[in-house]
Amino acid sequence: MGAKIMDRSEAINLIRDGDSVAVVGAGLVMYPEFLVKGIEESYLKKQTPRNLTLVCGCGHGEYDERGDSRFAHPGLLKRAYVTHPDTAPPLRDMLIRGEIEGYNFPQGVMNQLYRCIAAKQPGLFTKIGLGTWIDPRQEGGKINRNTTEDMVKLVNIEGEEWLFYKSFPVHVALIRGTTADEKGNVTIEREALECEVLAVASAAKACGGKVIVQVERVAAGGTLNPKAVVVPGILVDAVVVAEDPDVNHMQMPSTVYNPYFSGEIKPPPSRMRIGARPLDPERVIARRAAMELFPGAVVNLGIGIPATVAEIAEQEGIINDLTFTVELGGIGGLPAGRPDFGAVLNPEAIISQPSMFDIYHGGRLDMTFLGAAEIDRSGNVNVSKFGSRFAGTGGFVDITQSTRKVVFCTFFAAKGLVEEVADGKLIIKKEGEVKKFVEQVEQITFNGKLAWEQQKDVTIVTERGVFKLTRDGLTLVEVAPGVNLEEHILRQMQFRPKISDSLKLMDERIFKPGPMGYFKNL
């Protein structure tokens, strides 16, 4: 009965040279850090396993040596399927340099492709990715020149264009849970997310592979609540108990364990309130973006400034009139910001990541708030590649292409920008060296022309002004108090946008400390 309980070295020996290894996690939430450390140590000591293909359904890391950064050793990998490699800089840099083959699939596509592999289907048909750099008419999701095999194809089905993402083998699944019994049944009661554990385990078994699970503890066989089991033991080959769990099995990157994030208990109202923070340009963006909210909306929030929109909603007293969601599976409650992005305080539900993208792709989202790195005159947005830096798409493509209302939140410029908010206006002390509004984006992660054809409501919110996507491309509709239109906006863009005939000042309440009171009469 206890044959599945192994020490780490025994489990790592199940991985063969040349295997395709799929790892579960979101950032470092649900990430099997102890197992991945074991792979790294084995390779550095014995040069095995080697020539692996790494498969990731999300970005895995926290911009340091943890997470997928541990795979970034010459010879350990030959190929990687990634969604957001920027969180693991050493791996990202290997991909950019072409030291390994690399593909970037949209996050929802990757998670749903696991289920196609599990069902022994040839691949996934979807419209997600059309018109972006994932489209084979552009770059086909290939990260570097050494990546030559076509894994994404354009197909025509009954007169409509679709993308076909090819399935590939998954030989090993590295997953994580809280408790496993002696038969290998796995529960996740102390975890903040469910992620894609079942889909990845099922994919590996369909390919005749191995499933290795990292847990905090082991229970006697048959003692777990059957409804709490997220991965049945018939799919599991090895169970490894993490040593030093406060380091190797943290609930989130900065949190060893918090029952409010796992949904085991609900926090009192006093613990849900967020203290007021100084009013700065970043909060100006979030406050103006929040004005796009409407009662009853189902909302997705991206990382960074967009995540702050939830704080604004809480401080304005409207959070209970909305349903915030995070693509990683959290529904309701208050989404966490960095470094614990992905977790939700006081969630109403936590579902699997593939299921969440089913909901997103199906159009249930009313609106999304996301960042932007480059924007051009046609309303194209780039968040994936900037010169020598490759961030990846994450869930950006999935979400923007399947949501009716899209709000991009970004600073007007980058690198060296110095601004402050005072006396009810924006004060620009030093311009940024990098312009974000460019003639043509380096890589298309959001296709403005396609969005307009699909009649999407697209708004771009900056600290200096607000743009809307129109038939003619970007149109400036609002300007911040204290901002000179010619000097601070038009001269800082590589193109001249259309200017609305009804151009107005941004709401003055945005630039004054304290609650805005904007939503009282909505």
CORTA-V784740 format. One record per residue. N is the residue number from 1. RES is the residue in one letter. SS is DSSP state (helix for helix, strand for strand, loop for the rest). PSI is psi in radians with two decimals (NA if undefined). Layout:
N/RES/SS/PSI
N/RES/SS/PSI
//
This chain:
1/M/loop/-0.65
2/G/helix/0.24
3/A/helix/-0.39
4/K/helix/-0.27
5/I/strand/2.04
6/M/loop/2.81
7/D/loop/2.95
8/R/helix/-0.73
9/S/helix/-0.67
10/E/helix/-0.76
11/A/helix/-0.74
12/I/helix/-0.53
13/N/loop/-0.23
14/L/loop/-0.28
15/I/loop/2.24
16/R/loop/2.74
17/D/loop/2.39
18/G/loop/-0.02
19/D/loop/2.70
20/S/strand/2.11
21/V/strand/2.04
22/A/strand/2.26
23/V/strand/2.32
24/V/loop/2.66
25/G/loop/2.93
26/A/strand/1.87
27/G/loop/-2.03
28/L/loop/0.12
29/V/strand/2.22
30/M/loop/0.18
31/Y/loop/2.28
32/P/loop/1.20
33/E/helix/-0.67
34/F/helix/-0.71
35/L/helix/-0.76
36/V/helix/-0.63
37/K/helix/-0.69
38/G/helix/-0.69
39/I/helix/-0.80
40/E/helix/-0.83
41/E/helix/-0.70
42/S/helix/-0.75
43/Y/helix/-0.75
44/L/helix/-0.51
45/K/helix/-0.72
46/K/helix/-0.02
47/Q/loop/0.50
48/T/loop/2.52
49/P/loop/2.70
50/R/loop/2.95
51/N/loop/0.73
52/L/strand/2.75
53/T/strand/2.12
54/L/strand/2.32
55/V/strand/2.18
56/C/strand/2.27
57/G/loop/0.10
58/C/loop/2.96
59/G/loop/2.36
60/H/loop/1.75
61/G/loop/3.12
62/E/loop/0.73
63/Y/loop/0.60
64/D/loop/-2.69
65/E/loop/-0.10
66/R/loop/3.03
67/G/helix/-2.50
68/D/helix/-0.16
69/S/helix/-0.45
70/R/helix/-0.27
71/F/helix/-0.10
72/A/loop/1.13
73/H/loop/2.36
74/P/loop/2.21
75/G/loop/-0.35
76/L/loop/-0.69
77/L/strand/2.62
78/K/strand/-0.40
79/R/strand/2.69
80/A/strand/2.38
81/Y/strand/2.03
82/V/strand/2.85
83/T/loop/-0.66
84/H/loop/1.27
85/P/helix/-0.14
86/D/helix/-0.44
87/T/helix/-0.21
88/A/loop/1.38
89/P/helix/-0.74
90/P/helix/-0.67
91/L/helix/-0.78
92/R/helix/-0.78
93/D/helix/-0.63
94/M/helix/-0.69
95/L/helix/-0.76
96/I/helix/-0.71
97/R/helix/-0.16
98/G/loop/0.38
99/E/loop/-0.38
100/I/loop/2.74
101/E/strand/2.57
102/G/strand/2.40
103/Y/strand/2.45
104/N/strand/1.94
105/F/loop/2.57
106/P/loop/2.55
107/Q/helix/-0.77
108/G/helix/-0.69
109/V/helix/-0.80
110/M/helix/-0.74
111/N/helix/-0.64
112/Q/helix/-0.48
113/L/helix/-0.57
114/Y/helix/-0.72
115/R/helix/-0.56
116/C/helix/-0.74
117/I/helix/-0.72
118/A/helix/-0.57
119/A/loop/0.11
120/K/loop/0.67
121/Q/loop/2.70
122/P/loop/-0.34
123/G/strand/-2.93
124/L/strand/2.24
125/F/strand/2.23
126/T/strand/2.77
127/K/loop/-0.12
128/I/loop/2.13
129/G/loop/-0.29
130/L/loop/2.39
131/G/loop/0.00
132/T/loop/-3.12
133/W/loop/-0.19
134/I/loop/-0.47
135/D/loop/2.28
136/P/loop/-0.26
137/R/loop/-0.24
138/Q/loop/-1.66
139/E/loop/-0.17
140/G/loop/0.37
141/G/loop/0.17
142/K/strand/2.21
143/I/loop/-0.55
144/N/loop/3.00
145/R/loop/-0.39
146/N/loop/-0.08
147/T/loop/1.93
148/T/loop/-0.46
149/E/loop/2.33
150/D/loop/1.99
151/M/loop/-0.12
152/V/strand/2.24
153/K/strand/2.54
154/L/strand/2.22
155/V/strand/2.74
156/N/strand/2.13
157/I/strand/1.96
158/E/loop/0.79
159/G/loop/0.04
160/E/strand/2.53
161/E/strand/2.35
162/W/strand/2.79
163/L/strand/2.48
164/F/strand/2.03
165/Y/strand/2.10
166/K/strand/2.44
167/S/loop/2.79
168/F/loop/2.81
169/P/loop/2.55
170/V/loop/1.91
171/H/loop/-0.50
172/V/strand/2.34
173/A/strand/2.20
174/L/strand/1.93
175/I/strand/3.11
176/R/strand/2.61
177/G/loop/-3.08
178/T/loop/-0.89
179/T/strand/2.46
180/A/strand/2.46
181/D/strand/-3.14
182/E/loop/-0.31
183/K/loop/-0.08
184/G/loop/0.06
185/N/loop/2.41
186/V/strand/2.33
187/T/strand/2.89
188/I/loop/0.61
189/E/loop/-0.47
190/R/loop/0.08
191/E/loop/2.68
192/A/loop/-0.31
193/L/loop/2.91
194/E/loop/-0.51
195/C/loop/-2.46
196/E/loop/0.61
197/V/helix/-0.78
198/L/helix/-0.73
199/A/helix/-0.74
200/V/helix/-0.75
201/A/helix/-0.75
202/S/helix/-0.67
203/A/helix/-0.78
204/A/helix/-0.77
205/K/helix/-0.60
206/A/helix/-0.46
207/C/loop/0.15
208/G/loop/0.40
209/G/loop/-2.90
210/K/strand/2.55
211/V/strand/2.09
212/I/strand/2.23
213/V/strand/2.35
214/Q/strand/2.29
215/V/strand/2.98
216/E/loop/-0.53
217/R/strand/2.86
218/V/strand/2.42
219/A/strand/2.83
220/A/loop/2.57
221/G/loop/2.36
222/G/loop/0.14
223/T/loop/-0.13
224/L/loop/2.57
225/N/loop/2.09
226/P/helix/-0.54
227/K/helix/-0.28
228/A/helix/-0.19
229/V/strand/2.09
230/V/strand/-0.40
231/V/strand/2.02
232/P/loop/2.63
233/G/helix/-0.39
234/I/helix/-0.24
235/L/helix/-0.15
236/V/loop/2.33
237/D/loop/-0.55
238/A/strand/2.41
239/V/strand/2.20
240/V/strand/2.19
241/V/strand/2.18
242/A/loop/2.25
243/E/loop/2.59
244/D/loop/1.08
245/P/helix/-0.43
246/D/helix/-0.25
247/V/helix/-0.79
248/N/helix/-0.11
249/H/loop/0.78
250/M/loop/2.53
251/Q/loop/-0.72
252/M/strand/2.92
253/P/loop/-0.60
254/S/loop/0.17
255/T/strand/2.09
256/V/loop/-0.82
257/Y/loop/2.33
258/N/loop/1.95
259/P/helix/-0.33
260/Y/helix/-0.52
261/F/helix/-0.46
262/S/helix/-0.12
263/G/loop/0.21
264/E/loop/-0.62
265/I/loop/2.78
266/K/loop/2.44
267/P/loop/2.63
268/P/loop/2.78
269/P/helix/-0.60
270/S/helix/-0.49
271/R/helix/-0.22
272/M/helix/-0.36
273/R/loop/2.48
274/I/loop/2.24
275/G/loop/2.61
276/A/loop/2.40
277/R/loop/2.76
278/P/loop/2.54
279/L/loop/1.98
280/D/loop/3.08
281/P/helix/-0.61
282/E/helix/-0.73
283/R/helix/-0.48
284/V/helix/-0.80
285/I/helix/-0.83
286/A/helix/-0.67
287/R/helix/-0.75
288/R/helix/-0.69
289/A/helix/-0.70
290/A/helix/-0.42
291/M/loop/-0.18
292/E/loop/-0.21
293/L/loop/2.69
294/F/loop/2.64
295/P/loop/2.39
296/G/loop/-0.04
297/A/loop/2.48
298/V/strand/2.11
299/V/strand/2.44
300/N/strand/2.47
301/L/strand/2.29
302/G/loop/-3.11
303/I/loop/2.76
304/G/loop/-2.37
305/I/helix/-0.75
306/P/helix/-0.63
307/A/helix/-0.45
308/T/helix/-0.35
309/V/helix/-0.62
310/A/helix/-0.67
311/E/helix/-0.74
312/I/helix/-0.76
313/A/helix/-0.69
314/E/helix/-0.76
315/Q/helix/-0.48
316/E/loop/-0.03
317/G/loop/0.42
318/I/loop/0.12
319/I/helix/-0.53
320/N/helix/-0.13
321/D/helix/0.02
322/L/loop/2.86
323/T/strand/1.82
324/F/strand/2.50
325/T/strand/2.72
326/V/loop/2.40
327/E/loop/-0.31
328/L/loop/-0.16
329/G/loop/-0.16
330/G/strand/2.35
331/I/strand/2.27
332/G/loop/3.10
333/G/loop/-2.78
334/L/strand/1.89
335/P/strand/2.46
336/A/loop/2.66
337/G/loop/-2.97
338/R/loop/2.55
339/P/loop/0.11
340/D/loop/0.41
341/F/loop/2.41
342/G/loop/-0.59
343/A/loop/2.81
344/V/strand/2.29
345/L/strand/2.17
346/N/loop/0.89
347/P/loop/2.65
348/E/loop/-0.56
349/A/strand/2.60
350/I/strand/2.00
351/I/loop/3.04
352/S/loop/2.71
353/Q/helix/-0.76
354/P/helix/-0.68
355/S/helix/-0.64
356/M/helix/-0.71
357/F/helix/-0.43
358/D/helix/-0.80
359/I/helix/-0.77
360/Y/helix/-0.91
361/H/helix/-0.50
362/G/loop/-0.06
363/G/loop/0.27
364/R/loop/-0.36
365/L/loop/2.37
366/D/loop/-0.61
367/M/strand/2.77
368/T/strand/2.56
369/F/strand/2.08
370/L/strand/2.84
371/G/strand/3.08
372/A/loop/2.40
373/A/loop/-0.68
374/E/strand/2.49
375/I/strand/2.37
376/D/strand/3.13
377/R/loop/-0.43
378/S/loop/-0.06
379/G/loop/0.15
380/N/loop/2.53
381/V/strand/2.41
382/N/strand/2.18
383/V/loop/0.06
384/S/loop/-0.55
385/K/strand/2.29
386/F/strand/1.71
387/G/loop/-2.11
388/S/loop/0.01
389/R/strand/2.25
390/F/strand/1.97
391/A/loop/-0.61
392/G/loop/2.97
393/T/loop/-0.43
394/G/loop/-2.43
395/G/loop/0.14
396/F/helix/-0.83
397/V/helix/-0.81
398/D/helix/-0.82
399/I/helix/-0.81
400/T/helix/-0.55
401/Q/helix/-0.18
402/S/loop/0.21
403/T/loop/2.40
404/R/loop/-0.68
405/K/strand/2.13
406/V/strand/2.21
407/V/strand/2.01
408/F/strand/2.35
409/C/strand/2.06
410/T/loop/2.66
411/F/loop/2.71
412/F/loop/-0.52
413/A/strand/3.04
414/A/strand/2.93
415/K/loop/1.70
416/G/loop/0.03
417/L/loop/2.28
418/V/strand/2.07
419/E/strand/2.80
420/E/strand/2.87
421/V/strand/2.18
422/A/strand/2.55
423/D/loop/0.60
424/G/loop/0.37
425/K/strand/2.93
426/L/strand/2.30
427/I/strand/2.07
428/I/strand/1.96
429/K/strand/-0.57
430/K/strand/2.29
431/E/loop/2.61
432/G/loop/2.63
433/E/loop/-0.43
434/V/strand/2.12
435/K/strand/2.35
436/K/loop/-0.41
437/F/strand/1.79
438/V/strand/2.86
439/E/loop/-0.74
440/Q/loop/2.25
441/V/loop/2.66
442/E/loop/-0.61
443/Q/loop/2.40
444/I/loop/1.87
445/T/loop/-0.37
446/F/strand/2.19
447/N/loop/1.88
448/G/helix/-0.75
449/K/helix/-0.76
450/L/helix/-0.69
451/A/helix/-0.73
452/W/helix/-0.74
453/E/helix/-0.54
454/Q/loop/0.09
455/Q/loop/0.70
456/K/loop/2.60
457/D/strand/1.87
458/V/strand/2.16
459/T/strand/2.40
460/I/strand/2.03
461/V/strand/2.18
462/T/loop/3.04
463/E/loop/-0.31
464/R/loop/-0.39
465/G/strand/3.05
466/V/strand/2.36
467/F/strand/2.65
468/K/strand/2.55
469/L/strand/2.13
470/T/strand/-3.12
471/R/loop/-0.56
472/D/loop/0.16
473/G/strand/-2.50
474/L/strand/2.36
475/T/strand/2.20
476/L/strand/2.17
477/V/strand/-0.36
478/E/strand/2.58
479/V/strand/2.47
480/A/loop/2.54
481/P/loop/2.39
482/G/loop/-0.13
483/V/loop/2.31
484/N/loop/2.11
485/L/helix/-0.85
486/E/helix/-0.88
487/E/helix/-0.78
488/H/helix/-0.25
489/I/helix/-1.14
490/L/helix/-0.69
491/R/helix/-0.28
492/Q/helix/0.16
493/M/loop/2.58
494/Q/loop/-0.04
495/F/loop/2.84
496/R/loop/2.02
497/P/loop/2.89
498/K/strand/2.48
499/I/strand/2.19
500/S/strand/2.48
501/D/strand/-0.39
502/S/strand/0.61
503/L/strand/2.33
504/K/strand/2.95
505/L/strand/2.55
506/M/loop/2.63
507/D/loop/2.20
508/E/helix/-0.40
509/R/helix/-0.45
510/I/helix/-0.56
511/F/helix/0.20
512/K/loop/2.41
513/P/loop/2.74
514/G/loop/2.97
515/P/loop/2.51
516/M/loop/-0.54
517/G/loop/0.27
518/Y/loop/-0.56
519/F/loop/-0.01
520/K/loop/-0.60
521/N/loop/0.14
522/L/loop/NA
//
